[in-house]
């Protein structure tokens, strides 16, 4: 591996990890935000449906009072139509609450609302029926229907409160999840940075040690010591430098030996002459 690649490895590793962590954090945050938005959107739809039900319940109860008050001006067919309409309205409210339960509202609250709605229908229908015989008796019978009407209103209010609590819990859970993943990714980033620093330190330490060897060999050769044996298993420019220095020292040693041999031969020849 080339020295330039080794020196770039740690920064590239750090950059890659930081980029990956940033992308993962963005993806996770977006995922949790979309989930929270969906919960809020569903909660808003349920709030709106419950608000509509509250208005419808009030209109239905007001219609019962109006029918009892005007019962004397209604014939049997109109009274029968009023009672049938009341049954349809109550059934529609029960169906709407049941749909809210399917969307995540409290199933027990929905079942309780259905039971109260059946009780209210029976009491209101009885009040209309009795008022057709005696208006005063019908008005008195409406007191029981009033109690059931109040209980229905409280049931709807409880469902609204529960939806509000669920929305708050979902939002808090999403925020907590984002905080946890952000903390985890931050720790991973710190670990990656530590690994990069450690890798850089090891690379630098080995590089400095080998350069010091090269300086020592150069100094020894300059001082006339051609004995240093230099070996290196590095596959980069520093390794090539060390091996070249070793080769140079060996070649210089052989050259000097050759020169010494030649000088000796010349002295020997001169002595014979």
Secondary structure as GFF3:
##gff-version 3
##sequence-region A 1 273
A	DSSP	alpha_helix	3	69	.	.	.	ID=ss1
A	DSSP	three_ten_helix	71	73	.	.	.	ID=ss2
A	DSSP	alpha_helix	76	102	.	.	.	ID=ss3
A	DSSP	alpha_helix	107	131	.	.	.	ID=ss4
A	DSSP	alpha_helix	135	222	.	.	.	ID=ss5
A	DSSP	alpha_helix	237	272	.	.	.	ID=ss6
###
